[in-house]
């Protein structure tokens, strides 16, 4: 009776444990299988002590039962792992985990989103996306991933207009986003965010003043890369001629004035001012010695633009070749701001003027970047001589990028206007610089657009650089490594072999 009670009790405990660990559904075949096998093994173990067999046979039976128990434990561990899938990331930078911002975005998704991954079978990129997919699907059941080889599934590739061997399509209903170059967590989450929000910000580019071209590529005078990248995100782009249309569309959330060579009429300046007063945004990239009216009227936003050219003497800020008109702004040289918080690479300018802020302005102003202490702003850049003249030229560091959050007094009460960014050179956005992966020009401009559009999540979900800390060896350490690996270790083996031979020879003689 006692044996039967023990057996029934063990059956109950085994079944309850497996149900708790593997799921509450009694119809789950794996649960029944595991609990049943475990119960049978336990019964066999108990009964083995009552059988009238030899000690050797009992030992053999229990060995077989233990073997089956080992297999059962392995199966049970895998079933528990499948049911309760958790990972621990032990890397310092949590490179194998989703960021907290990404998790927050994924938790907020309400409608299903499909992600179609097109990569060659078993490629490195496909494996990386599969790891990311597992992490994403642990956070939400609203996103599904499917993986396709464009070579083996040409009809599927044609259906989604896949022209490269590596592309990702993020789809929600009839809307699609296409990722063609960067396949990191940040970029995929960014497209998911764009679709889930369903908000389209319209970015308007001014034309009619010989601004940079956006419709096509042209050496040192186009910004087509910017246009393409904006349209890949949750932005629409529109070209407007304020001089002809005599208005700025109310749908324009941000007006971009990039590299005008001809000046603006006074009524255009008033329209731009009203645009900002209505809470809309303005992004100005203005070159040396152009558009004097526009340059002067930027004082409305607390910006003082002087006609000068900044020349850089700091070797850390120069490019090879010694051209003083080029200036490199390192990521550590920016003032703290969300725009540059995640910027991973330096930005490059060619020909830049000073952008000072008016301390007496009612607006909230910030100098985001300056030139080095060894630079100066040359007033006589056209006639010369090109040399620093104390009392005339501006000594470094010279401000070159300003950020403004406008505030106005309306009916004796302050009211917020739009946001303004002024950069002392349009070279920031020319295709020659924005196409380069070793420069941060493209990311800087897009971060500025995201900040002005109040897309803060896009700023924080951009690609995070891996904080790789190389193992550095100094000269004394290198000498120790050399001695140990190339001298002491071979000598120890040599002497060991000689010793073995010598003592072995002596043993044979005995």
JOKA-V288955 format. One record per backbone hydrogen bond with DSSP energy under -0.5 kcal/mol. NH is the residue of the N-H (numbers start at 1). CO is the residue of the C=O. E is the energy in kcal/mol with one decimal. If there is no record, write none. Layout:
BEGIN
NH | CO | E
NH | CO | E
END
This chain:
BEGIN
5 | 1 | -2.3
6 | 2 | -2.3
7 | 3 | -2.5
8 | 4 | -2.6
9 | 5 | -2.6
10 | 6 | -2.6
11 | 7 | -2.3
12 | 8 | -2.3
13 | 9 | -2.7
14 | 10 | -2.9
15 | 11 | -2.5
16 | 12 | -2.6
17 | 13 | -2.5
18 | 14 | -2.3
19 | 15 | -2.5
20 | 16 | -2.4
21 | 17 | -2.4
22 | 18 | -2.6
23 | 19 | -1.7
26 | 24 | -0.7
28 | 25 | -1.8
32 | 28 | -2.1
33 | 29 | -2.6
34 | 30 | -2.5
35 | 31 | -2.6
36 | 32 | -2.4
37 | 33 | -2.6
38 | 34 | -2.5
39 | 35 | -2.0
40 | 36 | -2.3
41 | 37 | -2.4
42 | 38 | -2.2
43 | 39 | -2.6
44 | 40 | -2.6
45 | 41 | -2.4
46 | 42 | -2.4
47 | 43 | -2.8
48 | 44 | -1.5
49 | 45 | -0.6
49 | 46 | -0.9
50 | 47 | -1.3
51 | 47 | -1.0
53 | 51 | -1.5
58 | 54 | -2.3
59 | 55 | -2.4
60 | 56 | -2.2
61 | 57 | -2.5
62 | 58 | -2.5
63 | 59 | -2.0
64 | 60 | -2.2
65 | 61 | -2.4
66 | 62 | -2.5
67 | 63 | -2.1
68 | 64 | -2.4
69 | 65 | -2.5
70 | 66 | -2.2
71 | 67 | -2.0
72 | 68 | -2.5
73 | 69 | -2.4
74 | 70 | -2.0
75 | 71 | -2.3
76 | 72 | -2.8
77 | 73 | -2.6
78 | 74 | -2.0
79 | 75 | -2.3
80 | 76 | -2.5
81 | 77 | -2.2
82 | 78 | -2.2
83 | 79 | -2.2
84 | 80 | -2.9
86 | 84 | -0.9
89 | 87 | -0.5
90 | 88 | -0.7
94 | 91 | -1.1
97 | 94 | -1.3
103 | 99 | -2.3
104 | 100 | -2.1
105 | 101 | -2.1
106 | 102 | -2.5
107 | 103 | -2.3
108 | 104 | -1.0
108 | 105 | -0.6
109 | 106 | -1.0
113 | 142 | -2.9
114 | 171 | -3.0
115 | 144 | -2.6
116 | 114 | -0.5
116 | 169 | -3.0
117 | 115 | -0.6
117 | 146 | -3.1
118 | 116 | -0.5
118 | 167 | -2.8
119 | 117 | -0.6
119 | 148 | -1.9
123 | 120 | -1.8
127 | 123 | -2.0
128 | 124 | -2.0
129 | 125 | -2.4
130 | 126 | -2.2
131 | 127 | -1.9
132 | 128 | -2.1
133 | 129 | -2.9
134 | 130 | -2.0
135 | 131 | -1.7
136 | 132 | -2.5
137 | 133 | -2.7
138 | 134 | -1.1
139 | 135 | -0.6
139 | 136 | -1.2
140 | 136 | -1.4
144 | 113 | -2.1
146 | 115 | -2.0
148 | 117 | -3.0
150 | 148 | -0.7
152 | 149 | -0.6
153 | 149 | -2.2
157 | 153 | -2.1
158 | 154 | -2.4
159 | 155 | -2.2
160 | 156 | -1.4
161 | 158 | -1.4
162 | 157 | -3.0
163 | 161 | -0.6
167 | 118 | -2.0
168 | 179 | -2.2
169 | 116 | -2.7
170 | 168 | -0.5
170 | 177 | -2.9
171 | 114 | -3.4
171 | 169 | -0.6
172 | 175 | -2.2
175 | 172 | -2.0
177 | 170 | -2.2
179 | 168 | -2.7
180 | 178 | -0.5
183 | 181 | -0.5
188 | 184 | -2.0
189 | 185 | -2.8
190 | 186 | -1.9
191 | 187 | -1.8
192 | 188 | -2.1
193 | 189 | -2.7
194 | 190 | -2.2
195 | 191 | -2.2
196 | 192 | -2.7
197 | 193 | -2.2
198 | 194 | -1.4
201 | 199 | -0.6
201 | 234 | -1.9
202 | 251 | -0.6
203 | 201 | -0.6
203 | 236 | -3.4
204 | 202 | -0.6
204 | 254 | -2.9
205 | 238 | -2.8
206 | 204 | -0.5
206 | 256 | -2.5
207 | 240 | -1.9
212 | 258 | -2.6
213 | 221 | -2.8
221 | 218 | -2.1
222 | 218 | -0.6
223 | 213 | -3.2
227 | 223 | -1.4
228 | 224 | -2.4
229 | 225 | -2.3
230 | 226 | -2.3
231 | 227 | -2.0
232 | 228 | -1.0
233 | 229 | -0.6
233 | 230 | -1.1
235 | 230 | -0.8
235 | 233 | -1.8
236 | 201 | -2.7
238 | 203 | -2.0
240 | 205 | -2.5
242 | 240 | -0.7
245 | 241 | -3.1
246 | 242 | -2.1
252 | 249 | -1.6
253 | 202 | -2.1
253 | 251 | -0.7
254 | 202 | -1.4
255 | 281 | -2.3
256 | 204 | -3.3
256 | 254 | -0.5
257 | 255 | -0.5
257 | 283 | -3.0
258 | 256 | -0.6
259 | 257 | -0.6
259 | 285 | -3.4
261 | 209 | -2.3
262 | 209 | -2.2
268 | 265 | -0.7
269 | 265 | -1.7
270 | 266 | -1.9
271 | 267 | -2.0
272 | 268 | -2.3
273 | 269 | -2.4
274 | 270 | -2.6
275 | 271 | -2.2
276 | 272 | -1.8
277 | 273 | -2.3
278 | 274 | -1.6
279 | 276 | -1.9
280 | 275 | -1.7
281 | 253 | -2.6
282 | 419 | -2.4
283 | 255 | -2.9
284 | 421 | -3.1
285 | 257 | -3.0
286 | 423 | -2.2
290 | 287 | -0.9
295 | 291 | -2.5
296 | 292 | -2.3
297 | 293 | -2.7
298 | 294 | -0.9
299 | 296 | -1.5
300 | 297 | -1.9
301 | 298 | -1.7
302 | 299 | -1.8
303 | 298 | -1.7
304 | 356 | -3.0
305 | 295 | -0.6
305 | 303 | -0.6
306 | 304 | -0.6
306 | 354 | -0.5
308 | 306 | -1.2
309 | 378 | -1.7
310 | 352 | -3.0
311 | 376 | -2.8
312 | 324 | -2.2
317 | 314 | -1.7
318 | 314 | -0.8
318 | 315 | -0.5
322 | 319 | -1.6
324 | 322 | -0.6
326 | 323 | -1.4
327 | 349 | -2.1
328 | 317 | -2.5
329 | 347 | -2.8
330 | 328 | -0.7
333 | 330 | -1.9
334 | 331 | -0.7
335 | 368 | -2.5
340 | 337 | -1.0
341 | 337 | -0.8
342 | 338 | -0.5
343 | 340 | -0.7
347 | 329 | -2.1
349 | 327 | -2.4
351 | 325 | -2.7
353 | 424 | -2.2
355 | 399 | -2.8
356 | 304 | -2.4
358 | 302 | -2.7
359 | 357 | -0.8
361 | 358 | -1.8
364 | 405 | -2.2
365 | 363 | -0.7
366 | 403 | -2.0
368 | 366 | -0.9
368 | 401 | -1.8
369 | 401 | -1.1
371 | 398 | -2.5
375 | 372 | -1.3
376 | 311 | -1.7
377 | 394 | -2.8
378 | 309 | -3.1
378 | 376 | -0.7
381 | 379 | -0.9
384 | 380 | -1.8
387 | 385 | -1.5
390 | 388 | -0.6
392 | 389 | -1.7
393 | 389 | -2.3
394 | 377 | -1.5
395 | 393 | -0.6
396 | 375 | -2.0
400 | 369 | -2.6
401 | 369 | -1.4
402 | 422 | -2.4
403 | 366 | -2.7
404 | 420 | -3.2
405 | 364 | -2.6
406 | 404 | -0.6
406 | 418 | -2.0
408 | 415 | -3.2
410 | 408 | -0.7
410 | 413 | -3.2
413 | 410 | -1.1
415 | 408 | -3.5
417 | 406 | -2.3
418 | 276 | -2.0
420 | 404 | -2.9
421 | 282 | -2.2
422 | 402 | -2.4
423 | 284 | -2.8
424 | 400 | -2.1
428 | 425 | -0.6
429 | 426 | -1.7
430 | 427 | -0.7
431 | 222 | -2.0
433 | 430 | -1.6
434 | 430 | -2.3
435 | 431 | -1.8
436 | 433 | -0.8
439 | 436 | -1.2
440 | 346 | -3.8
444 | 440 | -2.6
445 | 441 | -2.2
446 | 442 | -2.5
447 | 443 | -2.6
448 | 444 | -2.0
449 | 445 | -2.0
450 | 446 | -2.6
451 | 447 | -2.6
452 | 448 | -2.3
453 | 449 | -2.0
454 | 451 | -1.3
455 | 450 | -3.1
456 | 454 | -1.0
458 | 455 | -0.8
459 | 455 | -1.0
460 | 456 | -1.6
461 | 457 | -1.2
462 | 459 | -0.7
468 | 466 | -2.2
470 | 468 | -0.7
472 | 470 | -0.9
478 | 474 | -2.6
479 | 475 | -2.1
480 | 476 | -1.9
481 | 477 | -2.5
482 | 478 | -2.5
483 | 479 | -2.6
484 | 480 | -2.8
485 | 481 | -2.7
486 | 482 | -2.2
487 | 482 | -0.5
487 | 483 | -1.2
488 | 483 | -3.4
489 | 484 | -2.4
491 | 487 | -2.2
492 | 488 | -2.5
493 | 489 | -1.9
494 | 490 | -2.4
495 | 491 | -3.2
496 | 492 | -2.2
497 | 493 | -2.6
498 | 494 | -2.7
499 | 495 | -2.7
500 | 496 | -2.4
501 | 497 | -2.4
502 | 498 | -2.7
503 | 499 | -2.8
504 | 500 | -2.2
505 | 501 | -2.1
506 | 502 | -2.1
507 | 503 | -2.1
508 | 504 | -1.8
509 | 505 | -1.8
510 | 506 | -1.4
END
